[in-house]
Structures are given as structure tokens and as C-alpha cells.
Amino acid sequence: MPNRTLTAAELAKLARPLLAEIRDKLNGLSGGDSQLLFALRRKIYKELSFDERGTPMKRKLLRAAKFAEQQGKCALCGDALEPMGKNAVLDRAEAMNGYVTQNVRLICTKCDRRNQESRNYS
């Protein structure tokens, strides 16, 4: 299932005004200090990314659990993965459900590439 995207109306009424409000707030909080503004933007970006993807440590633990569960094999083609799933991809069944055990599988980069192409993401 494709990821939901915002409609033109949602972009105009919700997303753009929210982004403008956040930018105004960050500019106000930084008080003209460009280094502080940069640091605030980076922190907000990182935390919002963690809201969607989880922390790197959480994903590392999930990757190890999936590697063990799948007995070191790609969930799609069955080929052996590198030790501990290095260079393998945590593939989410439904992106909005996040990186949780029941929503991910570990796949090799070759299968990930084919998967992305089939979804027209590449």
C-alpha cells in the first residue's frame, strides 16, 4: 500500500502554515544567533526523525533480533545475509507503523533495490 501523502488542500491549510509557524518560532528563539538557529533546526529534525524511525540503537537491536529470527537469511530470496545483517535493510510492511518487530523484515540490498523499483521509489 502506498504511503499517504497530503492533498493540495492539506498542504495549503495545514502543512505550510505549520512550517511557517515553526520557522518563525525557531527564528524568535535563536534571537538572530545563526549558530543557535542551526543547532535548533538540527535537533528538531533529528527528534522528528526518531519519532518516525526510532533511534539508531533501537533499529540496531531490531536488526539483530530479525537476523536471529530469520536465521541469517533474506526474508525475500533466502540468500545468506552478512553477519548480524550488516548491509541488510529493515523493510517496513507499512511505513507509518514504524520499525517494530511485527512490521519489519530483514532483506538483502539486491532485494531492497528490486522492492524499491517495484514501488516506483527509485
URBEL-V136393 format. One line per field, one symbol per residue. psi: psi as a letter, one per 20 degrees, with the letter a starting at -180 (. if undefined). burial: 1 if it has 9 or more other C-alpha atoms within 8 Angstrom, else 0. A space follows every 10 residues. Layout:
BEGIN
psi = ???
burial = ???
END
This chain:
BEGIN
psi = pqqprqrhgh gghggghggg gggggggghi kiohhggggg gggggghhgh hgirqhgghg hgggghgghj kjqpigiiqp qqpkjpjrpo ppgogiianq giiqqpqrhg hgggggghjk i.
burial = 0000000001 1101111000 0000011001 0000001001 1000000011 0011000010 0111011001 0111100000 1101100111 1101000110 0011111110 1110011000 00
END
